[in-house]
Amino acid sequence: MNNSTAHGSRFTAHGPGLEAVVLFWHLVALSVALVPLLFFGFAVAPAAFHVLPTRDMAASLVSPILTKVCWLLEASFVLLFLTSWLLARWWDAPRLSRSLATRAAILGVIAALVVEKLLIPRIDKIREDAPGLIDNLPAADPARIQLARYHRLSFAFFALALGAAVIILAATVRWISRRGQTPRAPTAPAPVPKLLDLSDV
């Protein structure tokens, strides 16, 4: 058995059933990484700040939801790291796309952790320590300036997590399309019928 045959058998020893299960959870994790983040960023947060009378009330509503979104992101990116690594090995994906997918998953986990563990607590503390409503503070107030900076950082890290999920999605689409383009087996020439040998007649 040559090296290429041994290499191929190593990636197909898992069986199609396990491959389907891993691909299913990979797609579920991708959905969890993309849908809640997009829904929160484009629907929940803007609606809360538009409908509620003060930004402080909107922030008190959005903050716990934002924390739960971070939990979903962290869990989904951890799962995506594992499933991306398995699928890339089983499908013998190109090294660059395999590296991009796994590193993007790590980047997504880090981005979600930064928002949950560092930025959200500091934003909440600024609002708690503010003398009155943030909306009533002058624009040059240090607390209001710092709060705006943390909001921009939160948006940047969420955009980073979204970009990481898009990278994994693009790599997955490429792997699936590449797997679907199985090389067609070369057609063997039609057997030539043996002519009757009449030399001995």
C-alpha positions as CSV (number, residue, x, y, z in Angstrom):
1,M,0.0,0.0,0.0
2,N,1.5,3.4,-1.0
3,N,1.5,6.5,1.2
4,S,-1.4,8.2,-0.6
5,T,-3.7,5.2,0.0
6,A,-2.7,5.1,3.7
7,H,-3.3,8.8,3.9
8,G,-6.8,8.5,2.4
9,S,-7.8,5.6,4.6
10,R,-6.8,7.5,7.7
11,F,-9.4,10.3,6.9
12,T,-12.2,7.9,5.9
13,A,-11.9,5.5,8.9
14,H,-14.4,7.6,10.9
15,G,-17.4,6.5,8.8
16,P,-20.1,8.7,7.1
17,G,-22.4,8.6,10.1
18,L,-20.0,10.4,12.4
19,E,-19.1,12.8,9.6
20,A,-22.8,13.7,9.2
21,V,-23.2,14.3,13.0
22,V,-20.1,16.5,13.2
23,L,-21.2,18.5,10.1
24,F,-24.7,19.0,11.6
25,W,-23.3,20.4,14.9
26,H,-20.8,22.5,12.9
27,L,-23.7,24.1,11.0
28,V,-25.7,24.5,14.2
29,A,-22.7,26.3,15.9
30,L,-22.3,28.5,12.9
31,S,-26.0,29.5,13.1
32,V,-25.7,30.2,16.8
33,A,-22.6,32.4,16.2
34,L,-24.3,34.4,13.5
35,V,-28.0,34.7,14.1
36,P,-28.2,35.9,17.7
37,L,-25.4,38.4,17.1
38,L,-27.0,39.9,14.0
39,F,-30.5,39.9,15.6
40,F,-29.2,41.6,18.7
41,G,-27.1,44.1,16.8
42,F,-29.7,45.1,14.2
43,A,-33.0,44.5,16.1
44,V,-32.9,44.2,19.9
45,A,-30.4,47.0,20.8
46,P,-31.6,49.7,18.4
47,A,-35.3,49.0,19.3
48,A,-34.5,49.2,23.1
49,F,-32.7,52.5,22.8
50,H,-35.4,53.9,20.5
51,V,-38.4,52.8,22.5
52,L,-37.4,53.3,26.1
53,P,-37.4,56.9,27.4
54,T,-33.8,57.0,28.7
55,R,-30.6,55.4,27.6
56,D,-30.0,54.2,31.2
57,M,-33.3,52.1,31.0
58,A,-32.3,50.7,27.7
59,A,-28.9,49.8,28.9
60,S,-30.3,48.0,32.0
61,L,-32.4,45.9,29.6
62,V,-29.7,45.3,27.0
63,S,-26.8,44.5,29.4
64,P,-28.1,41.1,30.6
65,I,-29.1,40.1,27.1
66,L,-25.7,41.1,25.8
67,T,-24.1,38.9,28.4
68,K,-26.2,35.9,27.3
69,V,-25.2,36.6,23.7
70,C,-21.6,36.4,24.7
71,W,-22.2,33.0,26.4
72,L,-23.7,31.7,23.1
73,L,-20.8,33.1,21.1
74,E,-18.2,31.5,23.4
75,A,-19.9,28.1,23.3
76,S,-20.5,28.2,19.6
77,F,-16.9,29.2,18.8
78,V,-15.5,26.5,21.0
79,L,-17.6,23.9,19.2
80,L,-16.6,25.4,15.9
81,F,-12.9,25.0,16.7
82,L,-13.4,21.3,17.3
83,T,-15.7,20.6,14.3
84,S,-13.6,22.7,12.0
85,W,-10.5,20.8,13.0
86,L,-12.2,17.4,12.5
87,L,-13.9,18.3,9.2
88,A,-10.7,19.8,7.7
89,R,-8.8,16.7,8.6
90,W,-11.4,14.2,7.4
91,W,-12.0,16.1,4.1
92,D,-8.2,16.8,3.6
93,A,-8.9,20.5,3.3
94,P,-6.2,22.9,2.1
95,R,-3.8,23.9,4.9
96,L,-4.6,27.6,4.6
97,S,-8.4,27.3,4.9
98,R,-7.9,24.8,7.8
99,S,-5.7,27.2,9.6
100,L,-8.0,30.2,9.0
101,A,-11.0,28.3,10.3
102,T,-9.5,27.1,13.5
103,R,-7.8,30.4,14.2
104,A,-11.0,32.3,13.5
105,A,-12.8,30.2,16.1
106,I,-10.1,31.1,18.7
107,L,-10.4,34.7,17.7
108,G,-14.2,34.6,18.2
109,V,-13.9,33.1,21.7
110,I,-11.4,35.8,22.7
111,A,-13.6,38.6,21.3
112,A,-16.7,37.3,23.1
113,L,-14.7,36.9,26.4
114,V,-13.3,40.5,26.2
115,V,-16.8,41.9,25.8
116,E,-18.3,39.7,28.6
117,K,-15.5,39.8,31.1
118,L,-14.0,43.3,30.6
119,L,-16.3,45.7,28.7
120,I,-19.8,44.9,30.1
121,P,-18.8,45.1,33.8
122,R,-17.0,48.4,33.2
123,I,-20.0,49.8,31.3
124,D,-22.3,48.7,34.1
125,K,-20.0,50.2,36.8
126,I,-19.8,53.6,35.0
127,R,-23.6,53.7,35.0
128,E,-23.9,52.7,38.6
129,D,-21.3,55.3,39.8
130,A,-22.6,58.1,37.7
131,P,-24.3,61.0,39.6
132,G,-27.7,60.6,38.1
133,L,-28.6,59.6,34.6
134,I,-25.9,59.4,32.0
135,D,-28.2,61.3,29.6
136,N,-28.2,64.3,31.9
137,L,-24.4,64.5,32.1
138,P,-22.6,67.1,29.9
139,A,-21.0,65.7,26.8
140,A,-17.5,66.6,28.1
141,D,-18.0,64.6,31.4
142,P,-15.3,62.0,31.8
143,A,-17.8,59.2,32.6
144,R,-19.8,59.9,29.5
145,I,-16.6,60.0,27.4
146,Q,-15.4,56.7,28.9
147,L,-18.7,55.1,28.4
148,A,-18.8,56.0,24.7
149,R,-15.3,54.6,24.3
150,Y,-16.3,51.3,25.9
151,H,-19.4,51.1,23.6
152,R,-17.1,51.6,20.6
153,L,-14.8,48.8,21.8
154,S,-17.8,46.5,22.3
155,F,-19.0,47.2,18.8
156,A,-15.5,46.5,17.5
157,F,-15.1,43.2,19.3
158,F,-18.5,42.1,18.2
159,A,-17.6,42.9,14.6
160,L,-14.5,40.9,15.1
161,A,-16.5,37.9,16.3
162,L,-18.9,38.3,13.4
163,G,-16.0,38.4,10.9
164,A,-14.6,35.2,12.5
165,A,-17.9,33.5,12.0
166,V,-18.0,34.6,8.4
167,I,-14.5,33.3,7.8
168,I,-15.5,29.9,9.1
169,L,-18.7,29.9,7.0
170,A,-16.7,30.7,3.9
171,A,-14.2,27.9,4.7
172,T,-17.1,25.5,5.3
173,V,-18.7,26.4,1.9
174,R,-15.4,25.9,0.2
175,W,-14.8,22.5,1.8
176,I,-18.3,21.3,1.0
177,S,-18.1,22.4,-2.7
178,R,-14.6,21.0,-3.0
179,R,-15.8,17.7,-1.5
180,G,-18.7,17.6,-4.0
181,Q,-16.4,18.0,-6.9
182,T,-15.2,14.4,-6.8
183,P,-12.9,13.5,-9.7
184,R,-14.6,11.4,-12.2
185,A,-13.0,7.9,-12.6
186,P,-11.3,7.5,-15.9
187,T,-13.4,5.4,-18.3
188,A,-11.6,2.2,-19.3
189,P,-11.5,1.6,-23.0
190,A,-13.9,-0.9,-24.4
191,P,-12.5,-4.4,-24.5
192,V,-11.4,-5.4,-27.9
193,P,-12.7,-8.9,-28.8
194,K,-10.1,-11.4,-29.5
195,L,-9.9,-12.5,-33.0
196,L,-10.0,-16.1,-33.8
197,D,-6.5,-17.3,-34.3
198,L,-6.6,-19.4,-37.5
199,S,-2.8,-19.9,-37.7
200,D,-3.0,-23.5,-36.5
201,V,-5.7,-24.5,-38.8
